[in-house]
């Protein structure tokens, strides 16, 4: 049984697993995350449940996959109707406070927190409604995404970084204000908007990563990469042109790396306050991100696919009763955090029942088990659902209505060589597909997601009304203007950013 303790839960946005010093990256400077890993446990095979902000965050909160909840995309999002670990802990008498980006529907919903401070939710409670059109076959090209990466990566500053700094300031103030509070252990979720694009950073951070020191992905050029029809469709819908300019790609990477260092610095400031208030000895620290980022691999920017760059996330925990310097290779998922967090704060080991995850405490203490890795995707850029099923080093990507893909992650971590067409490997792929079908019926889930998305289109006034709303380039932080594009142009005046409810 784990002794109940406070928990500071750091959550970032868009941080792929391998881009941190403690995960072996040769350039990226993350001294605070590295120190957490040295003092605690690093999970080497952790993944999100779905490679897009809102469905990933819904699974992180509920311990359930999208096919179990119906939170499919960035328009049908978590609304508090399914119990979260926040609900569970609050009901047990624990204070559960969030500061920063949540990306649920609204603070007017009961998401389970005792308090939401400067929350960031989907825009106006609607979110990215244009992505709903994928269910009708009329999904528009996401104007603005290509330029978001290729034109706006480099030296600069964004409202996201301003928001991150405000989150840090408020987290530090909260720790000082609550350092003498009596009662059961609390949770403070500190949720940053970075390293989400645009990858603009102050010059001092950008200059940390000289272009000539940045390795290019091995498979970004045409001819070097697998050309699967699902990925070709994703490129088309996201407006992704052929990436041929290596210097542009290095600038994108330098901006991305700089943002990761920026987040690490913010975490370091909060950890400093934790030490100053003398709470550190009674507080555990957890870090993860909602999903990954390809930043050019496979000729893609962003996520929205089943490759490891999009699925893989860092997962680190340190503090009382967490072993020092341990590396866990057991497959882990965001759905495991429901049981893990509840156990960390309440001391209660859960019988998860219908929940998909397991507590990661046994693995942290050496009881690592053979597990399957699973993820699914039903949102923008997909004609049909895609699923990932991993067993050991072998990974199946199952596309409804399209050919499956099979990769050996040990021999081919970049996922360039698709083994599904080789007779010697096909039986492995079919065996993994059978195990996938024990988890869910891919065709039934795909049809159900599309029915739900069609119903939401009707709710928002039909296909024409949704199409005319334009594409949301990225969700603005509270108080900032939304960037909406249609046919490459802004549609009317930018709308103010909204938390979807009151802003604390």
C-alpha positions as CSV (number, residue, x, y, z in Angstrom):
1,X,0.0,0.0,0.0
2,X,1.3,3.4,-1.0
3,X,1.4,6.2,1.7
4,X,-0.9,9.1,0.7
5,X,1.0,12.2,-0.3
6,X,0.5,15.5,-2.1
7,X,1.0,15.4,-5.9
8,X,2.2,18.1,-8.3
9,X,1.2,16.9,-11.8
10,X,2.9,18.7,-14.6
11,X,1.2,18.3,-18.0
12,X,2.6,19.7,-21.2
13,X,1.2,19.8,-24.7
14,X,2.9,18.2,-27.8
15,X,6.1,16.8,-26.2
16,X,7.2,13.6,-28.0
17,X,8.9,11.0,-25.9
18,X,12.4,11.0,-27.2
19,X,13.0,14.7,-27.2
20,X,14.5,15.2,-23.7
21,X,17.9,14.7,-22.2
22,X,16.8,11.9,-19.9
23,X,15.4,10.0,-22.9
24,X,18.7,10.1,-24.6
25,X,18.4,13.1,-26.9
26,X,21.9,14.3,-27.7
27,X,21.0,18.1,-27.9
28,X,17.8,19.0,-26.1
29,X,18.4,20.6,-22.7
30,X,16.0,19.5,-20.0
31,X,17.9,19.7,-16.8
32,X,14.9,19.7,-14.5
33,X,13.2,16.8,-16.2
34,X,16.5,15.0,-16.2
35,X,16.8,15.6,-12.4
36,X,13.3,14.2,-11.8
37,X,14.2,11.1,-13.8
38,X,17.5,10.7,-11.8
39,X,15.6,11.0,-8.5
40,X,12.7,8.8,-9.6
41,X,11.3,6.6,-12.3
42,X,11.3,7.1,-16.1
43,X,8.9,5.1,-18.3
44,X,10.5,4.3,-21.6
45,X,7.4,3.0,-23.4
46,X,4.6,5.3,-22.4
47,X,2.0,6.4,-25.0
48,X,-1.1,8.5,-25.2
49,X,-4.5,6.8,-25.9
50,X,-5.2,9.0,-29.0
51,X,-2.8,11.4,-30.8
52,X,-4.8,14.6,-30.5
53,X,-5.3,17.0,-27.7
54,X,-8.9,16.5,-26.6
55,X,-9.3,12.8,-26.9
56,X,-5.9,12.2,-25.3
57,X,-6.8,14.4,-22.4
58,X,-10.2,12.8,-21.9
59,X,-8.5,9.4,-21.7
60,X,-5.9,10.8,-19.3
61,X,-8.7,12.0,-17.0
62,X,-11.1,9.0,-17.2
63,X,-8.8,6.0,-17.6
64,X,-10.8,5.0,-20.6
65,X,-10.2,4.9,-24.4
66,X,-12.2,6.9,-26.9
67,X,-14.2,3.9,-28.0
68,X,-15.4,3.5,-24.4
69,X,-16.3,7.2,-23.8
70,X,-17.2,8.7,-27.2
71,X,-14.8,11.6,-26.8
72,X,-13.6,11.2,-30.3
73,X,-12.0,14.5,-31.4
74,X,-11.5,18.2,-30.7
75,X,-15.2,19.0,-31.0
76,X,-16.8,16.1,-29.0
77,X,-14.7,16.5,-25.9
78,X,-14.7,15.7,-22.2
79,X,-17.7,17.3,-20.4
80,X,-17.5,15.8,-16.9
81,X,-20.2,13.2,-17.5
82,X,-17.8,10.3,-17.0
83,X,-16.0,10.1,-13.7
84,X,-12.4,11.4,-13.8
85,X,-9.7,10.7,-11.3
86,X,-10.3,14.3,-10.2
87,X,-13.9,13.5,-9.3
88,X,-12.8,10.4,-7.4
89,X,-10.2,12.2,-5.3
90,X,-12.4,15.2,-4.6
91,X,-15.2,12.8,-3.5
92,X,-12.7,11.3,-1.0
93,X,-12.1,14.7,0.5
94,X,-8.9,15.7,-1.4
95,X,-8.4,19.2,-2.8
96,X,-7.8,18.9,-6.6
97,X,-6.8,22.2,-8.3
98,X,-5.8,22.9,-11.9
99,X,-3.8,25.8,-13.2
100,X,-3.7,26.2,-17.0
101,X,-4.7,24.2,-20.1
102,X,-7.3,21.5,-19.7
103,X,-8.9,21.5,-23.2
104,X,-12.2,20.1,-22.0
105,X,-15.6,21.6,-23.0
106,X,-16.1,24.2,-20.3
107,X,-15.5,25.2,-16.7
108,X,-19.3,25.4,-16.4
109,X,-19.1,21.5,-16.5
110,X,-18.1,19.7,-13.4
111,X,-14.8,18.3,-14.5
112,X,-13.9,17.1,-11.1
113,X,-11.7,19.9,-9.8
114,X,-12.1,21.8,-6.6
115,X,-11.0,24.9,-8.5
116,X,-9.9,25.7,-12.1
117,X,-7.4,28.6,-12.2
118,X,-6.9,30.4,-15.6
119,X,-8.4,27.3,-17.4
120,X,-8.1,26.9,-21.2
121,X,-10.8,24.9,-22.8
122,X,-12.1,24.5,-26.4
123,X,-13.0,27.7,-28.1
124,X,-16.5,28.9,-27.1
125,X,-17.5,25.4,-26.1
126,X,-17.5,24.4,-29.8
127,X,-13.9,23.6,-30.5
128,X,-12.6,22.5,-33.9
129,X,-16.0,21.7,-35.5
130,X,-14.6,21.6,-39.0
131,X,-12.9,18.3,-38.2
132,X,-16.3,16.8,-37.7
133,X,-16.7,16.9,-41.5
134,X,-14.3,13.9,-41.9
135,X,-17.3,11.7,-41.1
136,X,-19.2,13.1,-44.1
137,X,-16.2,12.9,-46.5
138,X,-16.2,16.7,-46.9
139,X,-13.4,17.7,-44.6
140,X,-11.7,20.9,-45.7
141,X,-8.0,21.5,-46.0
142,X,-6.7,22.8,-42.7
143,X,-5.5,26.2,-44.1
144,X,-2.8,27.7,-42.0
145,X,-1.2,24.5,-40.7
146,X,1.6,24.4,-43.2
147,X,2.6,28.0,-42.5
148,X,2.2,27.5,-38.8
149,X,5.3,25.3,-38.9
150,X,7.3,26.5,-41.9
151,X,6.8,30.2,-41.6
152,X,6.3,30.7,-37.9
153,X,9.1,28.6,-36.4
154,X,12.1,30.5,-35.1
155,X,12.9,33.5,-33.0
156,X,9.9,35.3,-31.4
157,X,7.3,35.0,-28.7
158,X,3.7,33.9,-28.5
159,X,0.7,34.2,-26.3
160,X,1.2,30.6,-25.4
161,X,4.5,31.4,-23.7
162,X,3.0,34.4,-21.9
163,X,0.3,32.0,-20.7
164,X,2.9,29.4,-19.6
165,X,4.7,32.1,-17.5
166,X,1.4,33.1,-15.9
167,X,0.7,29.5,-15.1
168,X,4.1,29.2,-13.4
169,X,3.5,32.4,-11.5
170,X,0.1,31.2,-10.2
171,X,1.4,27.7,-9.3
172,X,4.2,29.3,-7.2
173,X,1.7,31.6,-5.5
174,X,-0.6,28.6,-4.8
175,X,2.2,26.6,-3.2
176,X,3.2,29.4,-1.0
177,X,-0.4,30.1,0.0
178,X,-1.1,26.5,0.8
179,X,2.1,25.4,2.4
180,X,0.6,25.3,5.9
181,X,-2.8,23.9,4.9
182,X,-4.0,21.0,7.1
183,X,-6.1,18.1,5.8
184,X,-5.7,15.2,3.4
185,X,-3.1,15.3,0.5
186,X,-3.9,17.6,-2.4
187,X,-3.3,17.5,-6.2
188,X,-2.0,20.5,-8.1
189,X,-2.2,20.0,-11.9
190,X,0.1,22.5,-13.6
191,X,-0.8,22.3,-17.3
192,X,1.3,24.2,-19.9
193,X,0.3,25.1,-23.4
194,X,3.8,24.5,-24.8
195,X,5.6,23.0,-26.7
196,X,2.5,23.3,-29.0
197,X,3.2,25.2,-32.3
198,X,3.9,27.9,-33.3
199,X,7.5,27.0,-32.5
200,X,8.6,30.6,-31.7
201,X,11.0,31.1,-28.9
202,X,13.3,33.9,-27.5
203,X,16.6,34.2,-29.3
204,X,18.5,32.8,-26.3
205,X,16.6,29.5,-26.5
206,X,16.7,29.3,-30.3
207,X,20.5,29.8,-30.3
208,X,20.9,26.8,-28.1
209,X,20.3,24.6,-31.1
210,X,22.5,25.5,-34.0
211,X,21.1,24.1,-37.3
212,X,24.3,22.3,-38.2
213,X,24.0,20.2,-35.0
214,X,20.4,19.1,-35.7
215,X,20.0,15.6,-37.3
216,X,17.3,15.4,-39.9
217,X,14.7,12.6,-39.7
218,X,15.7,9.7,-41.9
219,X,12.4,9.4,-43.7
220,X,11.0,12.9,-44.4
221,X,11.7,13.1,-48.2
222,X,9.6,11.5,-50.9
223,X,11.0,8.1,-51.7
224,X,12.6,7.6,-48.3
225,X,9.3,7.0,-46.4
226,X,6.4,4.6,-46.7
227,X,3.6,6.0,-48.7
228,X,0.5,4.6,-47.0
229,X,-2.9,5.9,-48.4
230,X,-4.0,7.0,-44.9
231,X,-0.9,9.1,-44.5
232,X,-1.2,10.6,-48.0
233,X,-4.8,11.6,-47.1
234,X,-3.6,13.2,-43.8
235,X,-1.0,15.2,-45.7
236,X,-3.7,16.4,-48.1
237,X,-6.2,17.4,-45.4
238,X,-3.5,19.2,-43.3
239,X,-2.2,21.1,-46.3
240,X,1.2,19.5,-45.9
241,X,3.5,20.1,-48.9
242,X,6.5,18.1,-49.7
243,X,9.3,18.8,-47.2
244,X,12.4,19.2,-49.2
245,X,14.2,22.2,-47.6
246,X,16.5,20.8,-44.9
247,X,17.2,24.3,-43.5
248,X,13.5,24.9,-42.9
249,X,13.2,21.6,-41.2
250,X,16.1,22.4,-38.9
251,X,14.6,25.7,-38.0
252,X,11.3,23.9,-37.1
253,X,13.3,21.5,-35.0
254,X,15.3,24.3,-33.3
255,X,12.1,26.1,-32.4
256,X,10.5,22.9,-31.1
257,X,13.6,22.1,-29.0
258,X,13.6,25.6,-27.6
259,X,10.0,25.4,-26.5
260,X,10.8,22.1,-24.7
261,X,13.6,23.8,-22.9
262,X,11.2,26.7,-22.1
263,X,8.8,24.2,-20.5
264,X,11.6,22.6,-18.6
265,X,12.5,26.1,-17.2
266,X,8.9,26.7,-16.1
267,X,8.9,23.3,-14.3
268,X,12.2,24.2,-12.6
269,X,10.7,27.4,-11.2
270,X,7.8,25.5,-9.7
271,X,10.1,22.8,-8.3
272,X,12.1,25.6,-6.7
273,X,9.0,26.9,-5.0
274,X,8.2,23.4,-3.9
275,X,11.6,23.2,-2.2
276,X,11.4,26.7,-0.7
277,X,8.0,25.9,0.9
278,X,9.5,22.7,2.4
279,X,6.7,20.7,0.7
280,X,9.0,18.7,-1.4
281,X,9.6,15.9,1.1
282,X,5.8,15.3,1.4
283,X,5.0,15.8,-2.3
284,X,5.4,13.5,-5.4
285,X,5.9,15.0,-8.8
286,X,4.6,13.6,-12.1
287,X,5.3,14.7,-15.6
288,X,3.8,13.7,-18.9
289,X,2.5,15.3,-22.1
290,X,-0.8,14.8,-23.9
291,X,0.7,13.5,-27.2
292,X,3.8,13.7,-29.3
293,X,4.9,15.6,-32.4
294,X,6.6,14.4,-35.6
295,X,8.2,17.8,-36.6
296,X,9.0,16.4,-40.1
297,X,9.3,12.7,-39.7
298,X,7.4,10.8,-42.4
299,X,7.0,14.1,-44.2
300,X,4.5,15.2,-41.6
301,X,4.1,17.9,-39.0
302,X,2.0,17.5,-35.9
303,X,0.3,14.3,-34.7
304,X,-3.0,12.8,-35.8
305,X,-1.4,9.4,-36.8
306,X,-0.3,6.2,-35.3
307,X,3.5,6.6,-35.6
308,X,5.6,6.5,-32.4
309,X,6.5,10.2,-32.8
310,X,2.8,11.1,-32.4
311,X,1.9,8.4,-29.8
312,X,5.0,8.3,-27.6
313,X,5.0,10.6,-24.5
314,X,7.5,11.1,-21.6
315,X,6.3,9.8,-18.3
316,X,8.4,10.5,-15.2
317,X,7.5,10.3,-11.5
318,X,9.6,11.1,-8.4
319,X,9.1,11.7,-4.7
320,X,8.4,9.7,-1.5
321,X,8.3,5.9,-2.1
322,X,9.3,6.3,-5.7
323,X,12.5,4.3,-6.4
324,X,15.5,6.4,-7.5
325,X,17.0,6.1,-10.9
326,X,14.7,3.3,-12.1
327,X,13.9,2.8,-15.8
328,X,10.6,1.0,-16.5
329,X,10.3,-0.7,-19.9
330,X,6.8,-2.1,-19.3
331,X,4.3,-0.6,-21.8
332,X,2.3,2.1,-20.2
333,X,-0.6,4.3,-21.3
334,X,-2.3,7.5,-20.1
335,X,-5.3,5.3,-19.2
336,X,-3.0,3.9,-16.4
337,X,-2.8,7.3,-14.7
338,X,-6.4,7.1,-13.2
339,X,-5.4,4.3,-10.9
340,X,-1.8,5.5,-10.4
341,X,-2.8,9.0,-9.4
342,X,-5.6,7.9,-7.1
343,X,-3.3,5.5,-5.4
344,X,-0.5,8.1,-5.0
345,X,-2.8,10.6,-3.3
346,X,-5.3,8.5,-1.4
347,X,-3.3,5.4,-0.7
348,X,-6.1,3.3,-2.0
349,X,-5.3,0.6,-4.6
350,X,-8.2,0.5,-7.0
351,X,-10.1,-2.4,-8.4
352,X,-10.4,-0.7,-11.8
353,X,-13.4,-2.6,-12.9
354,X,-14.4,-1.4,-16.4
355,X,-11.4,0.9,-16.6
356,X,-8.7,0.0,-19.1
357,X,-5.6,1.0,-17.2
358,X,-3.7,-0.5,-14.3
359,X,-1.8,1.2,-11.5
360,X,1.9,1.7,-12.4
361,X,3.1,1.4,-8.8
362,X,4.0,-2.3,-9.1
363,X,6.0,-1.6,-12.2
364,X,7.8,1.3,-10.5
365,X,8.8,-1.2,-7.8
366,X,10.1,-3.8,-10.2
367,X,7.0,-5.9,-10.9
368,X,7.0,-5.3,-14.7
369,X,4.6,-7.3,-16.7
370,X,4.0,-8.1,-20.4
371,X,1.3,-5.8,-21.6
372,X,-0.3,-4.8,-24.9
373,X,-0.1,-1.2,-26.1
374,X,-3.2,0.2,-27.6
375,X,-4.3,3.5,-29.2
376,X,-6.9,4.7,-31.6
377,X,-7.7,7.8,-33.7
378,X,-11.0,9.1,-35.2
379,X,-10.4,12.8,-35.9
380,X,-9.1,15.2,-38.5
381,X,-7.2,13.9,-41.5
382,X,-8.7,10.4,-41.4
383,X,-11.2,8.8,-43.8
384,X,-11.6,5.9,-41.4
385,X,-10.4,4.9,-38.0
386,X,-6.9,3.8,-37.2
387,X,-5.7,1.7,-34.3
388,X,-2.3,0.7,-32.9
389,X,-1.7,-2.6,-31.2
390,X,1.8,-3.3,-29.8
391,X,3.2,-6.4,-28.3
392,X,6.8,-6.3,-27.3
393,X,8.7,-4.7,-30.2
394,X,6.1,-5.6,-32.8
395,X,3.5,-2.9,-33.7
396,X,0.4,-3.2,-35.9
397,X,-1.3,-0.2,-37.3
398,X,-4.8,-1.2,-38.4
399,X,-6.7,1.1,-40.8
400,X,-10.4,0.4,-41.3
401,X,-10.8,-0.1,-45.1
402,X,-7.1,0.3,-45.9
403,X,-4.0,-2.0,-45.7
404,X,-2.5,-2.6,-42.3
405,X,1.1,-1.7,-41.4
406,X,3.5,-3.7,-39.3
407,X,6.8,-2.5,-37.8
408,X,9.5,-4.0,-35.6
409,X,10.3,-1.1,-33.3
410,X,13.5,-2.6,-32.0
411,X,15.0,-3.0,-35.5
412,X,13.2,-0.1,-37.1
413,X,12.3,2.6,-34.5
414,X,11.7,5.2,-37.3
415,X,8.9,2.9,-38.7
416,X,10.1,3.0,-42.3
417,X,10.0,-0.7,-43.3
418,X,6.5,-2.0,-43.4
419,X,6.6,-5.8,-42.8
420,X,3.0,-6.5,-43.4
421,X,3.6,-7.4,-47.1
422,X,6.3,-9.9,-46.2
423,X,5.1,-13.5,-46.0
424,X,7.4,-14.3,-43.1
425,X,5.8,-11.4,-41.0
426,X,2.2,-11.5,-42.1
427,X,1.2,-14.1,-39.6
428,X,2.5,-11.8,-36.8
429,X,0.4,-9.0,-38.1
430,X,-2.7,-11.2,-38.3
431,X,-2.1,-12.4,-34.8
432,X,-1.9,-8.8,-33.5
433,X,-5.1,-8.0,-35.4
434,X,-6.9,-10.9,-33.6
435,X,-5.7,-9.4,-30.2
436,X,-6.9,-6.0,-31.4
437,X,-10.4,-7.4,-32.0
438,X,-10.5,-8.8,-28.5
439,X,-10.3,-5.1,-27.3
440,X,-12.8,-3.7,-29.8
441,X,-14.4,-4.2,-33.2
442,X,-12.6,-1.6,-35.3
443,X,-15.3,-1.4,-38.0
444,X,-18.1,-1.0,-35.4
445,X,-16.1,1.7,-33.5
446,X,-15.4,3.5,-36.8
447,X,-19.1,3.5,-37.7
448,X,-20.1,4.7,-34.2
449,X,-17.7,7.6,-34.2
450,X,-18.9,8.7,-37.6
451,X,-22.5,8.6,-36.4
452,X,-21.7,10.7,-33.4
453,X,-19.8,13.2,-35.5
454,X,-22.7,13.4,-38.0
455,X,-25.1,14.1,-35.1
456,X,-22.8,16.8,-33.8
457,X,-22.7,18.4,-37.3
458,X,-26.5,18.5,-37.3
459,X,-26.4,20.0,-33.8
460,X,-24.2,22.9,-35.0
461,X,-26.6,23.6,-38.0
462,X,-25.5,21.2,-40.7
463,X,-22.5,20.7,-43.0
464,X,-22.7,24.1,-44.7
465,X,-22.8,25.9,-41.4
466,X,-19.9,23.9,-40.0
467,X,-17.8,24.4,-43.2
468,X,-18.5,28.1,-43.1
469,X,-17.1,28.4,-39.6
470,X,-13.6,27.9,-41.0
471,X,-10.6,26.0,-39.6
472,X,-9.3,26.7,-36.2
473,X,-5.5,27.0,-36.5
474,X,-4.9,26.5,-32.8
475,X,-6.9,27.1,-29.7
476,X,-6.1,30.5,-28.1
477,X,-5.2,30.9,-24.5
478,X,-7.7,32.9,-22.3
479,X,-8.0,36.5,-23.5
480,X,-6.2,35.9,-26.8
481,X,-7.8,36.1,-30.3
482,X,-8.7,32.9,-32.1
483,X,-7.1,32.4,-35.6
484,X,-9.8,31.1,-37.9
485,X,-9.0,30.5,-41.6
486,X,-11.1,29.6,-44.6
487,X,-9.7,29.3,-48.1
488,X,-6.4,30.6,-46.8
489,X,-8.0,33.8,-45.4
490,X,-9.2,35.0,-42.0
491,X,-13.0,34.7,-41.7
492,X,-14.1,38.0,-40.3
493,X,-12.7,39.4,-37.1
494,X,-10.6,37.0,-34.9
495,X,-12.7,35.8,-31.9
496,X,-11.5,36.2,-28.4
497,X,-10.2,33.2,-26.7
498,X,-12.6,31.5,-24.3
499,X,-12.2,29.1,-21.4
500,X,-15.7,27.8,-22.3
501,X,-16.8,29.1,-18.9
502,X,-15.7,31.4,-16.2
503,X,-12.0,32.3,-15.8
504,X,-10.8,32.1,-12.3
